[in-house]
Amino acid sequence: MKNLKKVFKDKKDVVAVDNLSFEINEGEVFGLLGPNGAGKTTTLSMLATLVKPTSGTAEINGFDILKQPHEVRKSIGIVFQNPSSDDLLTGYENLELHGLLYGVPKNIREKRIKNVLELVDMWGRKDDQVKKYSGGMRRRVELARGLLHDPKILFLDEPTLGLDPQTREHIWNYIEKLVKEKKVTIILTTHYMDEADRLCDRIAIIDFGKIVVLDTPEKLKRDLGGEIIRLKIKRPNLEEVKKLKYVEKISMLNGVVSLTVKDANKHLQEILKVIGKVESVESRSPTLNDVFLHYTGREFREEGAEGGFWERIADYRAKT
């Protein structure tokens, strides 16, 4: 990405993506984290040639998104945040239609459909209508569809959103399997920190269209330093806590005070003496959610101005 920028004129000149410049390595699982409206989906939309940038450009598999959009589209697969399969078609028919649209030759199309459906354990249900699938089965078929034309890069926009923990685990296994077996480069957006921690080689936290930090999950957690102490308390004496030299960071949200502390176990009793009467205490090592809070100062927003992938594309197409 080279100074990639998107301003939506119809939204009072909202800067959705603000001059992003960074590289993603071949064979890498790269995570884009951030609240709704931060610019993640708009970034994917531009990389997929579905929305034109206001300025800047990017190269996908060596092809420029502005000058060579057709070659870019042949190089990528997408699993959308919202379900996008045809409910009335079978799983097999959905993939066959996708193969026709992408020009997959007839002599290899059937073999590829079988291979990708077997990869996600859906070959045995290939002749069932998609409307009869569970949410997890539908996501698995959409993963298979995204891989059918043998893309070099796969965009996964919230691939496990709304799925139960067991199904999420299965989807993670399939993602790890396809990276290992097919050497696909993956760009992943997610709100699940455990998902990003497990799958991603590197992570970028994006907010208000800008990258605020970019590194490996382990490095991001390690750079916070110390342990996290979370105290549920109504009237904290934060002024006294700020005087403690071993307390490196203090934040408060919804009646919970979070402290980043060096040698937390050693200093916990002293902290409890000065902060006031607490209802509960939790001490642990930093997580990716703590990293997010550290760099953005808040939890993930439930809703934002950016909207869903399909809604943004529909709006763009209606105006162009």
N, C-alpha and C positions, 0 to 999 in steps of 0.2 A: 504494500500500500504506500502510495506517494502523495502526501498532503490531501488525502481523501476528505471531502467536505460535502455535506448536504444541508441546504437551507430550504425549508418548506414555506414558500411565500403565502400559501393559503392558510397557514397557521400563525399569522402575525410574525413572519420571519423567524420562526423557531429554528435554531441551529441544532439539528438532530445529531449530526456527526461533524466534529470540529478538527479538521486537518490531521487525520490519523496517518502516521507513517511508521510501519514496522514490518518485519518479515516473519513468515511461518515456514518452518523447515519441512522438507519432504519426509513423509512417514511419521510426522508428529501429530499427536492429539493436542490441539490447542483450545483452551477454554476462554470464552468471553463471558465474564460475570458482571452483574450490575443490576440495578432496579429496573422495573418496567419504565420505558421512556428514556433510558440512558443512552440509547443509540445502537444497541446490539443488533436488533432486527433490521434496522435501516442499513447498517453496515453489510449484513448478509445480503440484503436486497440489491445493493450496489455491486457487490462482488459477483452475484449471480446474474448480473445484467438486467435485472427486472426494474430497477430504478436508476436513472442517470444521476451521477454526482453533479453538484453545482460547480465544483472545481476539483482538481487533482485527478488521479487515476490509480489503477492497480493492475498487476499482472497475475494471471492465474495459469499455472502450468506453462509459463512463458508467453502467454497471449494477453494482449492489452484489452481491458474490458470495454473500452470505447471504440477501438479500431478493429478488434477481432472478436466481437460478441458471439458469433456463431461457433468459433473454435473454443471459446470459453465454456459455452453451454455444453459442448460435447465432452468437456473435461471434468464436469462437475455432476454430482448427484445431490439431491435435496430431500430431506425428510422434514416436512413442514410441522410447525407447532400444532396447527389444527388438522384434524383428519382430512385427507384429500383423496381417498380411494372412492371408487364408484360402488355404492352399496348394493346395487342390483346385479353387478357382475361378480363372478367368482374371483377368488384370489389369483388363479391362473389367468383368467381373462384380463384382469387389471394389469398384470405383468406383460401379457401379450400385446395389449394396446400400447403400453409404454414402449415396448420393443419396436413396434411399428412406427411410433412417433419419432423415435431416436434412430430409425433406419438400421436397426440390428438385422443383419442378413438372415433370411429364413433358415438357411442350412445350419446356423449355430444358435438361433433364437431359442428353440425348444430346450437345447442342452443347457443354455445359460439360465433359463427359467428354473429348470430342475435343480441346477447347482445352487442358486441363491435361495430357493425355497428350502432346500435341504440344510443350508447354512443356518437358517433361523428356525429349523424344525417345523416347517409348515407344509411340507410336501404332501403329507397325509390328509391335509384339509384343503388342498388346492381347488377342489371342485365344489366347495361350499360357497354360497354367496357371502360377501363381505359383511352384510348386515347381520349375519348369524355369528360373527366373530366377537370375542370379548375385546375390551380395549387393548389388552396386551397383545393379542393375536393380530389385531389390526396394525399395531405399531411394528410388529415383526414383519408383516407383509410389506409395509411401507419402507422398512429398511431394505428388504430384498429388492423392491422396485427401484430404490435409489441406487442400488449396485448393479442393476441388470445390464446397463450399457458400458460397464467396466470403467467407471470414472476414476480419475487420479485423485480427485478431492471430493470429500463428502461433507456437506453442511447438515448438521443436526441441530434444529431449533427446538429446544426443550423436548428432547426425545422421550422422556419418561414422565412428562407432566400428567398428573392425575392418576397414575398407576399405583397399584398396591405394592408394598415393599418386596414381596416375592417376585412379582413380575418385573419390577425395576432391576432386581438382581439378575434375572434372566437376560434382560436387554443389555445390561452391562457386560455379561459374559459374551453375548453375540458381538458387541462392539469390540471387545478385546480380541475376539477370535478373528474378526475380519481385518483388524489392523495387523495381526500376526500373519495371517494367511495371504491376504491380498495387498499388504503394504500400502494401504490407502491413507492419505493425509486427511485428518478430520478436524473441522472447526466446529466446536460445540458451544452452544449457549445453554445455560441451566441456572435454576434458582436453588438447586440442591447442592449444598456444599460437600456432602459426602460423595456425591457423584463426581464432582470436579476433582476432589482430592484423590479419588481412586483412578480415574481415567486419564487425567490430563498430564502431559509432560511439562507444559508451561501454562500459565494463566495470566490473562490481562483483566484487571478490574477497570471497567469503563463507567463513567458517570458524566452526565451533561455533555455527552459527545466526545469526551476526552479520555485518554488512557491515564489513570492516576498511578498505576503501578503495574509492572510486568515481570514475572519471574516464575521459578518452579514453585509448586505448592510447599515443599519442605523449606525452601529458602524464605518464602513469604512468612511462614509461621515462625521460623527461627529468628527472623529479623525483628519480630515484636519484642523479644527478650522477656525473661522471667515467666511467671505463671499468672493465670487469670483468677482473681477472687471476685465472686459475684455475691453481693449482699442485698437481700430484700429488706428494705428499711424505709420508714415513712419520713423521718426527719434526720437525715444524715448531717453530721458535723464535718462538712467537707473542708472547711478552712483549716482545721487541725490536721486532717489527713494530708493536705497539700504540704504541710511542713515536714512530713516524713520523707527522708532522702531516698529510701528504697522503693517508694511508690513512684513509678515512672509515668503512669497515665491514669486519668480518672474520667469516667463518663457515666451519665445517668440517663436511663430510659424506662418509662413506665414503672417507676418505683423501685428499680433495681440499679444499684451502684456497681459498676464494673471497674476493678483496679488491676493494672498491670504491675506486678510486684516481683522484685528480685528476692530469691530465697523466701517464698511465700510461707512455707511451713514454719520457718524460724520466726517470722514477724507477725503471724496471724493474731496472736493474743494481744499484741500491742495495738494493732489496728482496731480490734474489737473494743478495746478500752476507750479509744478516742473518738470513734465514729458515732457512737450512740447505740441505742437499743435496736438490735436486728431481729428479724423474724426467721431468717434462714441464711445459711452460708454454703457456698459451693467453691471449691478450689480445684483447678485443673490446668493442663497444658493448653497453650493457644491452639485454636482451630481456625479454619478458613473463614468462618463466620466472624471471629474476632478480628481477623485481618481486614475483612470488609468494613467492620465498624471502625477500625483504626483509621482507614483511609477515606471513608466517606462520612463517618460520624452518625450513621443511622442504620436501622434495619432495612431490609429490602422493602421498597414501596409495593403496595398491593396493586395499584393501578398507576398508569402514567399517560403522558400525552402521545407516546409513540404508537400505541395500538398494536394489534396483531399483524402478522405477516400478510395474510390475505386481505385484511381491511386496508392496509397501506397500499398494496398493489392495486386493489380495485379502485381506490381513490386516484392513484397515479394514472391508471389506464383511462379512467373516465375523463380526465383533464387533458389527455394527450391523444 
